[in-house]
Amino acid sequence: MRKPLRRLRAVLAAGAAASLALTAAACGDSGESDADLSFWHIQNLDPGMSTWQEFADGFAEENDITIDVQAIENQAFKDRMGTAAQSGDVPDIFHTWGGGVLAQQVEAGLVKDLTGKLDCIDQINPIALEAYTIDGKLYGMPFDAGVVGFWYNIDLFDAAGVTEPPATWDEFLVAVEKLKDSGVAPIALGGADQWPGHYYWTYLAMRTVGLDGLEAAAAAGDFSGEGFVQAGDMVAELAAMEPFQEGFESAGYGEADGQSAVMGEGAAAMELMGQWAPQAARDNSGTEGPENLGFFPFPTVEGGAGVSTEWLGGGNGYAVAADAPDEALDFLCYFMEPENYAKAITDASLTPVAVDVASVAPELNQDTQKVVDSLATATGTQLYLDQAYPPAIGGTINEATEGLILGELTSQDFIDMVNEAWAAEK
């Protein structure tokens, strides 16, 4: 999943951030509707949700068809897609992050090969297509890309005497202690959803063993190295400081009392989250969010192989079911029509993956610009592990990280669980 610097800069030319609002789940099943097309997406808060519905309604009217649209919260979407994939009955169009999850869906014969079938594909930067390309064939259409970093409330940092973003892990722990002493929750976390927590172990592994070490471990299916144990120890060390908001264990990411809402309300000083975080914090809290919001990369670890210019991240796109009608392909290109895509970018705070960025986004918002500026010196990327790896592996990493955070697992327990999951996949 790594990209050399020139490729990362090419991605930046197309745009490098998105804002996905993630809360209430929709009901239904891909096989329950009599509609001509079924469409599952995770843009489930307004204004994005209404805009996506508007696109579906417009396309349906133009083509005299019906579309069953399901706007689903992130974790609920992953759960439902897992069930749908196991049953062999997936929606005609569905959200995808690419990577190992998409590859497994392709291997199961569930996803249509889009190679040469999308008239609009030339509008999309080729670099953005890489996460959706498997064995030289295209299986998804991206609509944004970005990275995970620490979004922080500058005013709360200043009040606690943290005048500069921490650059090293030791500095980060000192900052956490200062923030806690000031009376604010240092970190917002949606512990119940698991995936937000996995960012911590992933990044610490990236900083201890580096991207090459992570890639080698995945290739071997063996995470027994000292650096991976160290990453688990550091997650446990952080958790022992009790840095998260009260009740984080039962809070989701996008709930009323969840991670993004806590951040939006100014009740926590920072969160480790993707490019969509500022908009999600505003939407989920019903506020304007922190007035003074900053962004910094995950800290480095002394003696580690990783550097701060290596980022965890990924894109967002749509895949099409293997047996979906041609209208599903037409809808993807309808979504990418300049007028529609420009509206999507504005209403959902997306950063475009278009070749001609100026035609759809002549000016980026300040939060997106922070991410783009941070990526200007990027030297490598890693797709979210719960998407890069097969679902059973990614799910195990999420679950095991939760165990580390709650003090229910040791670092060696974590490694054993992940290695056992890899062994079962072979």
Contacts in CASP RR format, 6 or more apart in sequence:
PFRMAT RR
TARGET T0000
AUTHOR 0000-0000-0000
METHOD contacts of the structure
MODEL  1
MRKPLRRLRAVLAAGAAASLALTAAACGDSGESDADLSFWHIQNLDPGMS
TWQEFADGFAEENDITIDVQAIENQAFKDRMGTAAQSGDVPDIFHTWGGG
VLAQQVEAGLVKDLTGKLDCIDQINPIALEAYTIDGKLYGMPFDAGVVGF
WYNIDLFDAAGVTEPPATWDEFLVAVEKLKDSGVAPIALGGADQWPGHYY
WTYLAMRTVGLDGLEAAAAAGDFSGEGFVQAGDMVAELAAMEPFQEGFES
AGYGEADGQSAVMGEGAAAMELMGQWAPQAARDNSGTEGPENLGFFPFPT
VEGGAGVSTEWLGGGNGYAVAADAPDEALDFLCYFMEPENYAKAITDASL
TPVAVDVASVAPELNQDTQKVVDSLATATGTQLYLDQAYPPAIGGTINEA
TEGLILGELTSQDFIDMVNEAWAAEK
1 99 0 8 1.000
1 131 0 8 1.000
1 215 0 8 1.000
1 381 0 8 1.000
1 382 0 8 1.000
1 383 0 8 1.000
1 388 0 8 1.000
2 211 0 8 1.000
2 215 0 8 1.000
2 380 0 8 1.000
2 381 0 8 1.000
2 382 0 8 1.000
3 11 0 8 1.000
3 127 0 8 1.000
3 130 0 8 1.000
3 380 0 8 1.000
3 381 0 8 1.000
4 380 0 8 1.000
5 378 0 8 1.000
5 379 0 8 1.000
5 380 0 8 1.000
7 127 0 8 1.000
8 375 0 8 1.000
8 378 0 8 1.000
8 379 0 8 1.000
8 380 0 8 1.000
8 381 0 8 1.000
9 376 0 8 1.000
10 125 0 8 1.000
10 127 0 8 1.000
11 125 0 8 1.000
11 127 0 8 1.000
11 128 0 8 1.000
11 145 0 8 1.000
11 353 0 8 1.000
11 375 0 8 1.000
12 372 0 8 1.000
12 375 0 8 1.000
12 376 0 8 1.000
13 125 0 8 1.000
13 357 0 8 1.000
14 124 0 8 1.000
14 125 0 8 1.000
14 127 0 8 1.000
14 128 0 8 1.000
14 145 0 8 1.000
14 352 0 8 1.000
14 353 0 8 1.000
14 354 0 8 1.000
14 355 0 8 1.000
14 357 0 8 1.000
15 125 0 8 1.000
15 144 0 8 1.000
15 145 0 8 1.000
15 351 0 8 1.000
15 352 0 8 1.000
15 353 0 8 1.000
15 357 0 8 1.000
15 361 0 8 1.000
15 364 0 8 1.000
15 372 0 8 1.000
16 145 0 8 1.000
16 146 0 8 1.000
16 147 0 8 1.000
16 275 0 8 1.000
16 351 0 8 1.000
16 371 0 8 1.000
16 372 0 8 1.000
16 375 0 8 1.000
17 144 0 8 1.000
17 145 0 8 1.000
17 146 0 8 1.000
17 147 0 8 1.000
17 275 0 8 1.000
17 276 0 8 1.000
17 349 0 8 1.000
17 350 0 8 1.000
17 351 0 8 1.000
17 364 0 8 1.000
17 367 0 8 1.000
17 368 0 8 1.000
17 371 0 8 1.000
17 372 0 8 1.000
18 143 0 8 1.000
18 144 0 8 1.000
18 145 0 8 1.000
18 146 0 8 1.000
18 275 0 8 1.000
18 276 0 8 1.000
18 315 0 8 1.000
18 316 0 8 1.000
18 348 0 8 1.000
18 349 0 8 1.000
18 350 0 8 1.000
18 351 0 8 1.000
19 275 0 8 1.000
19 276 0 8 1.000
19 277 0 8 1.000
19 278 0 8 1.000
19 279 0 8 1.000
19 280 0 8 1.000
19 348 0 8 1.000
19 349 0 8 1.000
19 350 0 8 1.000
19 367 0 8 1.000
19 368 0 8 1.000
20 42 0 8 1.000
20 43 0 8 1.000
20 74 0 8 1.000
20 276 0 8 1.000
20 279 0 8 1.000
20 280 0 8 1.000
20 316 0 8 1.000
20 348 0 8 1.000
21 43 0 8 1.000
21 44 0 8 1.000
21 45 0 8 1.000
21 48 0 8 1.000
21 49 0 8 1.000
21 276 0 8 1.000
21 279 0 8 1.000
21 280 0 8 1.000
21 283 0 8 1.000
21 284 0 8 1.000
21 348 0 8 1.000
22 42 0 8 1.000
22 44 0 8 1.000
22 45 0 8 1.000
22 73 0 8 1.000
22 74 0 8 1.000
22 253 0 8 1.000
22 254 0 8 1.000
22 260 0 8 1.000
22 276 0 8 1.000
22 280 0 8 1.000
22 284 0 8 1.000
23 44 0 8 1.000
23 45 0 8 1.000
23 73 0 8 1.000
23 254 0 8 1.000
23 255 0 8 1.000
23 283 0 8 1.000
23 284 0 8 1.000
24 44 0 8 1.000
24 45 0 8 1.000
24 73 0 8 1.000
25 44 0 8 1.000
25 72 0 8 1.000
25 73 0 8 1.000
25 76 0 8 1.000
25 77 0 8 1.000
26 44 0 8 1.000
26 70 0 8 1.000
26 71 0 8 1.000
26 72 0 8 1.000
28 70 0 8 1.000
29 84 0 8 1.000
29 89 0 8 1.000
30 38 0 8 1.000
30 40 0 8 1.000
30 84 0 8 1.000
30 89 0 8 1.000
30 90 0 8 1.000
30 91 0 8 1.000
30 92 0 8 1.000
31 38 0 8 1.000
31 89 0 8 1.000
33 68 0 8 1.000
34 66 0 8 1.000
35 65 0 8 1.000
35 66 0 8 1.000
35 67 0 8 1.000
35 68 0 8 1.000
36 60 0 8 1.000
36 65 0 8 1.000
36 66 0 8 1.000
36 67 0 8 1.000
36 325 0 8 1.000
36 327 0 8 1.000
37 60 0 8 1.000
37 65 0 8 1.000
37 66 0 8 1.000
37 67 0 8 1.000
37 68 0 8 1.000
37 92 0 8 1.000
37 93 0 8 1.000
37 324 0 8 1.000
37 325 0 8 1.000
37 327 0 8 1.000
37 328 0 8 1.000
37 331 0 8 1.000
38 67 0 8 1.000
38 68 0 8 1.000
38 70 0 8 1.000
38 91 0 8 1.000
38 92 0 8 1.000
38 93 0 8 1.000
39 56 0 8 1.000
39 67 0 8 1.000
39 68 0 8 1.000
39 69 0 8 1.000
39 70 0 8 1.000
39 91 0 8 1.000
39 92 0 8 1.000
39 93 0 8 1.000
39 94 0 8 1.000
39 331 0 8 1.000
40 70 0 8 1.000
40 72 0 8 1.000
40 77 0 8 1.000
40 80 0 8 1.000
40 81 0 8 1.000
40 91 0 8 1.000
40 93 0 8 1.000
40 94 0 8 1.000
40 95 0 8 1.000
41 52 0 8 1.000
41 69 0 8 1.000
41 70 0 8 1.000
41 71 0 8 1.000
41 72 0 8 1.000
41 94 0 8 1.000
41 95 0 8 1.000
41 318 0 8 1.000
42 71 0 8 1.000
42 72 0 8 1.000
42 73 0 8 1.000
42 74 0 8 1.000
42 77 0 8 1.000
42 95 0 8 1.000
43 49 0 8 1.000
43 51 0 8 1.000
43 52 0 8 1.000
43 71 0 8 1.000
43 348 0 8 1.000
44 71 0 8 1.000
44 72 0 8 1.000
44 73 0 8 1.000
45 280 0 8 1.000
45 283 0 8 1.000
45 284 0 8 1.000
46 283 0 8 1.000
47 347 0 8 1.000
47 348 0 8 1.000
48 344 0 8 1.000
48 347 0 8 1.000
48 348 0 8 1.000
49 71 0 8 1.000
50 347 0 8 1.000
51 343 0 8 1.000
51 344 0 8 1.000
51 347 0 8 1.000
51 348 0 8 1.000
52 69 0 8 1.000
52 71 0 8 1.000
52 344 0 8 1.000
53 69 0 8 1.000
53 71 0 8 1.000
55 334 0 8 1.000
55 335 0 8 1.000
55 340 0 8 1.000
55 344 0 8 1.000
56 67 0 8 1.000
56 69 0 8 1.000
56 331 0 8 1.000
57 67 0 8 1.000
59 65 0 8 1.000
59 67 0 8 1.000
59 330 0 8 1.000
59 331 0 8 1.000
59 334 0 8 1.000
60 66 0 8 1.000
60 67 0 8 1.000
62 334 0 8 1.000
63 327 0 8 1.000
63 330 0 8 1.000
65 327 0 8 1.000
67 331 0 8 1.000
70 91 0 8 1.000
72 80 0 8 1.000
73 254 0 8 1.000
74 193 0 8 1.000
74 195 0 8 1.000
74 253 0 8 1.000
74 254 0 8 1.000
75 193 0 8 1.000
75 194 0 8 1.000
75 195 0 8 1.000
75 252 0 8 1.000
75 253 0 8 1.000
77 95 0 8 1.000
78 195 0 8 1.000
81 90 0 8 1.000
81 94 0 8 1.000
81 95 0 8 1.000
82 391 0 8 1.000
84 90 0 8 1.000
84 91 0 8 1.000
85 104 0 8 1.000
85 105 0 8 1.000
85 108 0 8 1.000
85 110 0 8 1.000
88 108 0 8 1.000
88 110 0 8 1.000
90 105 0 8 1.000
90 110 0 8 1.000
90 111 0 8 1.000
90 321 0 8 1.000
91 321 0 8 1.000
92 320 0 8 1.000
92 321 0 8 1.000
92 324 0 8 1.000
92 325 0 8 1.000
92 328 0 8 1.000
93 318 0 8 1.000
93 319 0 8 1.000
93 320 0 8 1.000
93 321 0 8 1.000
93 324 0 8 1.000
93 328 0 8 1.000
93 331 0 8 1.000
93 332 0 8 1.000
94 318 0 8 1.000
94 319 0 8 1.000
94 321 0 8 1.000
95 316 0 8 1.000
95 317 0 8 1.000
95 318 0 8 1.000
95 319 0 8 1.000
96 102 0 8 1.000
96 105 0 8 1.000
96 132 0 8 1.000
96 140 0 8 1.000
96 316 0 8 1.000
96 317 0 8 1.000
96 318 0 8 1.000
96 319 0 8 1.000
97 131 0 8 1.000
97 314 0 8 1.000
97 315 0 8 1.000
97 316 0 8 1.000
97 317 0 8 1.000
97 383 0 8 1.000
97 384 0 8 1.000
97 387 0 8 1.000
98 131 0 8 1.000
98 132 0 8 1.000
98 139 0 8 1.000
98 140 0 8 1.000
98 315 0 8 1.000
98 317 0 8 1.000
98 319 0 8 1.000
98 383 0 8 1.000
98 387 0 8 1.000
99 131 0 8 1.000
99 132 0 8 1.000
99 134 0 8 1.000
99 383 0 8 1.000
99 387 0 8 1.000
99 388 0 8 1.000
100 387 0 8 1.000
100 388 0 8 1.000
100 389 0 8 1.000
100 390 0 8 1.000
100 391 0 8 1.000
101 386 0 8 1.000
101 387 0 8 1.000
101 390 0 8 1.000
101 391 0 8 1.000
102 111 0 8 1.000
102 132 0 8 1.000
102 134 0 8 1.000
102 139 0 8 1.000
102 140 0 8 1.000
102 319 0 8 1.000
102 387 0 8 1.000
103 134 0 8 1.000
103 390 0 8 1.000
104 390 0 8 1.000
104 391 0 8 1.000
105 111 0 8 1.000
105 319 0 8 1.000
106 134 0 8 1.000
106 139 0 8 1.000
109 322 0 8 1.000
110 321 0 8 1.000
110 322 0 8 1.000
111 139 0 8 1.000
111 140 0 8 1.000
111 319 0 8 1.000
111 320 0 8 1.000
111 321 0 8 1.000
111 322 0 8 1.000
112 139 0 8 1.000
112 319 0 8 1.000
112 320 0 8 1.000
112 321 0 8 1.000
112 322 0 8 1.000
112 323 0 8 1.000
112 324 0 8 1.000
112 328 0 8 1.000
112 329 0 8 1.000
113 137 0 8 1.000
113 138 0 8 1.000
113 139 0 8 1.000
114 121 0 8 1.000
114 137 0 8 1.000
114 138 0 8 1.000
114 139 0 8 1.000
114 140 0 8 1.000
114 141 0 8 1.000
114 320 0 8 1.000
114 329 0 8 1.000
115 136 0 8 1.000
115 137 0 8 1.000
115 138 0 8 1.000
116 138 0 8 1.000
117 329 0 8 1.000
118 138 0 8 1.000
118 141 0 8 1.000
118 329 0 8 1.000
118 332 0 8 1.000
118 333 0 8 1.000
119 333 0 8 1.000
120 332 0 8 1.000
120 333 0 8 1.000
120 336 0 8 1.000
120 337 0 8 1.000
121 129 0 8 1.000
121 138 0 8 1.000
121 141 0 8 1.000
122 355 0 8 1.000
123 336 0 8 1.000
123 354 0 8 1.000
123 355 0 8 1.000
123 356 0 8 1.000
124 141 0 8 1.000
124 142 0 8 1.000
124 336 0 8 1.000
124 353 0 8 1.000
124 354 0 8 1.000
124 355 0 8 1.000
125 353 0 8 1.000
125 354 0 8 1.000
125 355 0 8 1.000
128 142 0 8 1.000
128 145 0 8 1.000
128 315 0 8 1.000
128 353 0 8 1.000
129 138 0 8 1.000
129 140 0 8 1.000
129 142 0 8 1.000
131 142 0 8 1.000
131 314 0 8 1.000
131 315 0 8 1.000
131 383 0 8 1.000
132 138 0 8 1.000
132 139 0 8 1.000
132 140 0 8 1.000
132 141 0 8 1.000
132 142 0 8 1.000
132 317 0 8 1.000
132 319 0 8 1.000
133 139 0 8 1.000
139 319 0 8 1.000
140 317 0 8 1.000
140 318 0 8 1.000
140 319 0 8 1.000
140 320 0 8 1.000
141 317 0 8 1.000
141 318 0 8 1.000
141 319 0 8 1.000
141 332 0 8 1.000
141 336 0 8 1.000
142 315 0 8 1.000
142 316 0 8 1.000
142 317 0 8 1.000
142 353 0 8 1.000
143 316 0 8 1.000
143 317 0 8 1.000
143 318 0 8 1.000
143 335 0 8 1.000
143 336 0 8 1.000
143 341 0 8 1.000
143 344 0 8 1.000
143 350 0 8 1.000
143 353 0 8 1.000
144 275 0 8 1.000
144 315 0 8 1.000
144 316 0 8 1.000
144 317 0 8 1.000
144 350 0 8 1.000
144 351 0 8 1.000
144 352 0 8 1.000
144 353 0 8 1.000
145 314 0 8 1.000
145 315 0 8 1.000
145 316 0 8 1.000
145 351 0 8 1.000
145 353 0 8 1.000
146 274 0 8 1.000
146 275 0 8 1.000
146 313 0 8 1.000
146 314 0 8 1.000
146 315 0 8 1.000
146 351 0 8 1.000
146 371 0 8 1.000
146 375 0 8 1.000
147 274 0 8 1.000
147 275 0 8 1.000
147 311 0 8 1.000
147 312 0 8 1.000
147 313 0 8 1.000
147 314 0 8 1.000
147 371 0 8 1.000
147 374 0 8 1.000
147 375 0 8 1.000
147 378 0 8 1.000
147 381 0 8 1.000
148 199 0 8 1.000
148 203 0 8 1.000
148 272 0 8 1.000
148 273 0 8 1.000
148 274 0 8 1.000
148 298 0 8 1.000
148 311 0 8 1.000
148 312 0 8 1.000
148 313 0 8 1.000
148 384 0 8 1.000
149 272 0 8 1.000
149 273 0 8 1.000
149 274 0 8 1.000
149 295 0 8 1.000
149 296 0 8 1.000
149 297 0 8 1.000
149 298 0 8 1.000
149 311 0 8 1.000
149 312 0 8 1.000
150 165 0 8 1.000
150 270 0 8 1.000
150 271 0 8 1.000
150 272 0 8 1.000
150 295 0 8 1.000
150 296 0 8 1.000
150 297 0 8 1.000
150 298 0 8 1.000
151 263 0 8 1.000
151 270 0 8 1.000
151 271 0 8 1.000
151 273 0 8 1.000
151 274 0 8 1.000
151 277 0 8 1.000
151 278 0 8 1.000
151 281 0 8 1.000
151 293 0 8 1.000
151 294 0 8 1.000
151 295 0 8 1.000
152 165 0 8 1.000
152 269 0 8 1.000
152 270 0 8 1.000
152 293 0 8 1.000
152 294 0 8 1.000
152 295 0 8 1.000
152 296 0 8 1.000
153 263 0 8 1.000
153 266 0 8 1.000
153 268 0 8 1.000
153 269 0 8 1.000
153 270 0 8 1.000
153 290 0 8 1.000
153 292 0 8 1.000
153 293 0 8 1.000
153 294 0 8 1.000
154 290 0 8 1.000
154 292 0 8 1.000
154 293 0 8 1.000
154 294 0 8 1.000
155 290 0 8 1.000
155 291 0 8 1.000
155 292 0 8 1.000
156 179 0 8 1.000
156 182 0 8 1.000
156 184 0 8 1.000
156 266 0 8 1.000
156 269 0 8 1.000
156 290 0 8 1.000
157 163 0 8 1.000
157 165 0 8 1.000
157 175 0 8 1.000
157 179 0 8 1.000
157 269 0 8 1.000
157 270 0 8 1.000
159 182 0 8 1.000
159 184 0 8 1.000
160 175 0 8 1.000
160 178 0 8 1.000
160 179 0 8 1.000
160 181 0 8 1.000
160 182 0 8 1.000
160 184 0 8 1.000
160 269 0 8 1.000
161 178 0 8 1.000
161 182 0 8 1.000
162 175 0 8 1.000
162 178 0 8 1.000
162 179 0 8 1.000
165 294 0 8 1.000
165 296 0 8 1.000
166 172 0 8 1.000
166 174 0 8 1.000
166 175 0 8 1.000
166 296 0 8 1.000
166 299 0 8 1.000
167 299 0 8 1.000
167 300 0 8 1.000
167 308 0 8 1.000
168 299 0 8 1.000
168 300 0 8 1.000
168 301 0 8 1.000
168 302 0 8 1.000
169 204 0 8 1.000
169 207 0 8 1.000
169 234 0 8 1.000
169 299 0 8 1.000
169 300 0 8 1.000
169 301 0 8 1.000
169 302 0 8 1.000
170 302 0 8 1.000
171 299 0 8 1.000
172 299 0 8 1.000
173 237 0 8 1.000
173 238 0 8 1.000
173 241 0 8 1.000
175 186 0 8 1.000
176 186 0 8 1.000
176 187 0 8 1.000
176 238 0 8 1.000
176 241 0 8 1.000
176 243 0 8 1.000
177 241 0 8 1.000
179 185 0 8 1.000
179 186 0 8 1.000
179 243 0 8 1.000
179 269 0 8 1.000
180 186 0 8 1.000
180 241 0 8 1.000
180 242 0 8 1.000
180 243 0 8 1.000
184 266 0 8 1.000
184 267 0 8 1.000
184 268 0 8 1.000
184 269 0 8 1.000
185 243 0 8 1.000
185 244 0 8 1.000
185 245 0 8 1.000
185 246 0 8 1.000
185 262 0 8 1.000
185 267 0 8 1.000
185 268 0 8 1.000
185 269 0 8 1.000
186 243 0 8 1.000
186 244 0 8 1.000
186 268 0 8 1.000
186 269 0 8 1.000
186 270 0 8 1.000
187 243 0 8 1.000
187 244 0 8 1.000
187 245 0 8 1.000
187 268 0 8 1.000
187 269 0 8 1.000
187 270 0 8 1.000
187 271 0 8 1.000
187 272 0 8 1.000
188 244 0 8 1.000
188 245 0 8 1.000
188 248 0 8 1.000
188 258 0 8 1.000
188 259 0 8 1.000
188 260 0 8 1.000
188 262 0 8 1.000
188 263 0 8 1.000
188 267 0 8 1.000
188 268 0 8 1.000
188 270 0 8 1.000
188 271 0 8 1.000
189 196 0 8 1.000
189 197 0 8 1.000
189 244 0 8 1.000
189 245 0 8 1.000
189 248 0 8 1.000
189 251 0 8 1.000
189 259 0 8 1.000
189 271 0 8 1.000
189 405 0 8 1.000
190 196 0 8 1.000
190 197 0 8 1.000
190 248 0 8 1.000
190 251 0 8 1.000
190 252 0 8 1.000
190 253 0 8 1.000
190 254 0 8 1.000
190 258 0 8 1.000
190 259 0 8 1.000
191 197 0 8 1.000
191 244 0 8 1.000
191 248 0 8 1.000
191 249 0 8 1.000
191 250 0 8 1.000
191 251 0 8 1.000
191 252 0 8 1.000
191 259 0 8 1.000
191 402 0 8 1.000
191 405 0 8 1.000
192 249 0 8 1.000
192 250 0 8 1.000
192 251 0 8 1.000
192 252 0 8 1.000
193 252 0 8 1.000
193 253 0 8 1.000
194 395 0 8 1.000
194 398 0 8 1.000
194 399 0 8 1.000
194 401 0 8 1.000
194 402 0 8 1.000
195 253 0 8 1.000
195 384 0 8 1.000
195 386 0 8 1.000
195 398 0 8 1.000
196 252 0 8 1.000
196 253 0 8 1.000
196 259 0 8 1.000
196 271 0 8 1.000
196 272 0 8 1.000
196 273 0 8 1.000
197 272 0 8 1.000
197 398 0 8 1.000
197 401 0 8 1.000
197 402 0 8 1.000
197 405 0 8 1.000
198 384 0 8 1.000
198 385 0 8 1.000
198 386 0 8 1.000
198 394 0 8 1.000
198 397 0 8 1.000
198 398 0 8 1.000
198 401 0 8 1.000
199 272 0 8 1.000
199 273 0 8 1.000
199 312 0 8 1.000
199 384 0 8 1.000
200 235 0 8 1.000
200 238 0 8 1.000
200 272 0 8 1.000
200 401 0 8 1.000
200 405 0 8 1.000
201 231 0 8 1.000
201 232 0 8 1.000
201 235 0 8 1.000
201 397 0 8 1.000
201 400 0 8 1.000
201 401 0 8 1.000
201 404 0 8 1.000
201 414 0 8 1.000
202 312 0 8 1.000
202 382 0 8 1.000
202 384 0 8 1.000
202 385 0 8 1.000
202 397 0 8 1.000
203 272 0 8 1.000
203 298 0 8 1.000
203 312 0 8 1.000
204 230 0 8 1.000
204 231 0 8 1.000
204 232 0 8 1.000
204 234 0 8 1.000
204 235 0 8 1.000
204 301 0 8 1.000
205 214 0 8 1.000
205 227 0 8 1.000
205 228 0 8 1.000
205 231 0 8 1.000
206 214 0 8 1.000
206 298 0 8 1.000
206 306 0 8 1.000
206 310 0 8 1.000
206 312 0 8 1.000
206 382 0 8 1.000
207 231 0 8 1.000
207 298 0 8 1.000
207 299 0 8 1.000
207 300 0 8 1.000
207 301 0 8 1.000
207 304 0 8 1.000
207 305 0 8 1.000
207 306 0 8 1.000
208 227 0 8 1.000
208 228 0 8 1.000
208 230 0 8 1.000
208 231 0 8 1.000
208 301 0 8 1.000
208 304 0 8 1.000
208 305 0 8 1.000
208 306 0 8 1.000
209 217 0 8 1.000
209 225 0 8 1.000
209 227 0 8 1.000
209 228 0 8 1.000
209 231 0 8 1.000
209 304 0 8 1.000
209 305 0 8 1.000
209 306 0 8 1.000
210 304 0 8 1.000
210 305 0 8 1.000
210 306 0 8 1.000
210 310 0 8 1.000
211 306 0 8 1.000
211 310 0 8 1.000
211 380 0 8 1.000
211 382 0 8 1.000
212 305 0 8 1.000
213 305 0 8 1.000
214 382 0 8 1.000
217 223 0 8 1.000
217 225 0 8 1.000
217 228 0 8 1.000
218 388 0 8 1.000
218 389 0 8 1.000
221 419 0 8 1.000
221 422 0 8 1.000
221 423 0 8 1.000
221 426 0 8 1.000
222 419 0 8 1.000
222 422 0 8 1.000
223 415 0 8 1.000
223 418 0 8 1.000
223 419 0 8 1.000
223 422 0 8 1.000
224 415 0 8 1.000
224 419 0 8 1.000
225 415 0 8 1.000
228 411 0 8 1.000
228 415 0 8 1.000
229 411 0 8 1.000
229 412 0 8 1.000
229 415 0 8 1.000
230 301 0 8 1.000
230 411 0 8 1.000
231 411 0 8 1.000
232 404 0 8 1.000
232 411 0 8 1.000
232 414 0 8 1.000
233 411 0 8 1.000
234 301 0 8 1.000
235 401 0 8 1.000
235 404 0 8 1.000
235 405 0 8 1.000
236 404 0 8 1.000
236 405 0 8 1.000
236 407 0 8 1.000
236 410 0 8 1.000
236 411 0 8 1.000
239 404 0 8 1.000
239 405 0 8 1.000
239 406 0 8 1.000
239 407 0 8 1.000
244 268 0 8 1.000
245 251 0 8 1.000
245 262 0 8 1.000
245 267 0 8 1.000
245 268 0 8 1.000
247 257 0 8 1.000
248 259 0 8 1.000
249 406 0 8 1.000
251 257 0 8 1.000
251 258 0 8 1.000
251 259 0 8 1.000
251 262 0 8 1.000
252 258 0 8 1.000
252 259 0 8 1.000
253 259 0 8 1.000
253 260 0 8 1.000
253 280 0 8 1.000
254 260 0 8 1.000
254 261 0 8 1.000
254 280 0 8 1.000
254 284 0 8 1.000
255 261 0 8 1.000
255 284 0 8 1.000
256 284 0 8 1.000
258 284 0 8 1.000
259 271 0 8 1.000
259 273 0 8 1.000
260 271 0 8 1.000
260 273 0 8 1.000
260 277 0 8 1.000
260 280 0 8 1.000
260 281 0 8 1.000
260 283 0 8 1.000
260 284 0 8 1.000
260 285 0 8 1.000
261 281 0 8 1.000
261 284 0 8 1.000
261 285 0 8 1.000
261 286 0 8 1.000
262 268 0 8 1.000
262 285 0 8 1.000
263 270 0 8 1.000
263 271 0 8 1.000
263 277 0 8 1.000
263 281 0 8 1.000
263 285 0 8 1.000
263 289 0 8 1.000
263 290 0 8 1.000
264 281 0 8 1.000
264 282 0 8 1.000
264 284 0 8 1.000
264 285 0 8 1.000
264 286 0 8 1.000
264 287 0 8 1.000
264 289 0 8 1.000
264 290 0 8 1.000
265 285 0 8 1.000
265 287 0 8 1.000
265 289 0 8 1.000
266 289 0 8 1.000
266 290 0 8 1.000
271 277 0 8 1.000
271 281 0 8 1.000
272 298 0 8 1.000
273 280 0 8 1.000
274 313 0 8 1.000
275 351 0 8 1.000
275 367 0 8 1.000
275 368 0 8 1.000
275 371 0 8 1.000
276 349 0 8 1.000
278 289 0 8 1.000
278 293 0 8 1.000
278 349 0 8 1.000
278 367 0 8 1.000
279 348 0 8 1.000
279 349 0 8 1.000
279 367 0 8 1.000
281 289 0 8 1.000
281 290 0 8 1.000
282 288 0 8 1.000
282 289 0 8 1.000
293 367 0 8 1.000
294 370 0 8 1.000
295 367 0 8 1.000
295 370 0 8 1.000
295 371 0 8 1.000
295 374 0 8 1.000
296 374 0 8 1.000
297 308 0 8 1.000
297 309 0 8 1.000
297 311 0 8 1.000
297 374 0 8 1.000
298 308 0 8 1.000
298 312 0 8 1.000
299 308 0 8 1.000
300 306 0 8 1.000
300 307 0 8 1.000
300 308 0 8 1.000
307 379 0 8 1.000
309 377 0 8 1.000
309 378 0 8 1.000
309 379 0 8 1.000
309 380 0 8 1.000
310 378 0 8 1.000
310 379 0 8 1.000
310 380 0 8 1.000
310 381 0 8 1.000
310 382 0 8 1.000
311 374 0 8 1.000
311 375 0 8 1.000
311 378 0 8 1.000
311 380 0 8 1.000
311 381 0 8 1.000
311 382 0 8 1.000
312 381 0 8 1.000
312 382 0 8 1.000
312 383 0 8 1.000
312 384 0 8 1.000
313 381 0 8 1.000
313 382 0 8 1.000
313 383 0 8 1.000
313 384 0 8 1.000
314 381 0 8 1.000
314 383 0 8 1.000
314 384 0 8 1.000
314 387 0 8 1.000
318 332 0 8 1.000
318 335 0 8 1.000
320 328 0 8 1.000
320 329 0 8 1.000
320 332 0 8 1.000
321 328 0 8 1.000
334 340 0 8 1.000
335 341 0 8 1.000
335 344 0 8 1.000
336 354 0 8 1.000
338 359 0 8 1.000
338 360 0 8 1.000
341 352 0 8 1.000
341 354 0 8 1.000
341 360 0 8 1.000
342 359 0 8 1.000
342 360 0 8 1.000
342 361 0 8 1.000
344 350 0 8 1.000
345 351 0 8 1.000
345 352 0 8 1.000
345 360 0 8 1.000
345 361 0 8 1.000
349 365 0 8 1.000
349 367 0 8 1.000
349 368 0 8 1.000
351 361 0 8 1.000
351 364 0 8 1.000
351 368 0 8 1.000
351 371 0 8 1.000
351 372 0 8 1.000
352 360 0 8 1.000
352 361 0 8 1.000
354 360 0 8 1.000
354 361 0 8 1.000
364 372 0 8 1.000
382 388 0 8 1.000
385 393 0 8 1.000
385 394 0 8 1.000
385 397 0 8 1.000
386 394 0 8 1.000
386 395 0 8 1.000
386 397 0 8 1.000
386 398 0 8 1.000
387 394 0 8 1.000
389 397 0 8 1.000
390 425 0 8 1.000
392 421 0 8 1.000
392 424 0 8 1.000
392 425 0 8 1.000
393 418 0 8 1.000
393 421 0 8 1.000
393 422 0 8 1.000
393 425 0 8 1.000
394 421 0 8 1.000
395 421 0 8 1.000
396 417 0 8 1.000
396 418 0 8 1.000
396 420 0 8 1.000
396 421 0 8 1.000
397 418 0 8 1.000
399 417 0 8 1.000
400 409 0 8 1.000
400 413 0 8 1.000
400 414 0 8 1.000
400 417 0 8 1.000
400 418 0 8 1.000
401 414 0 8 1.000
403 409 0 8 1.000
403 414 0 8 1.000
404 411 0 8 1.000
404 414 0 8 1.000
409 417 0 8 1.000
END
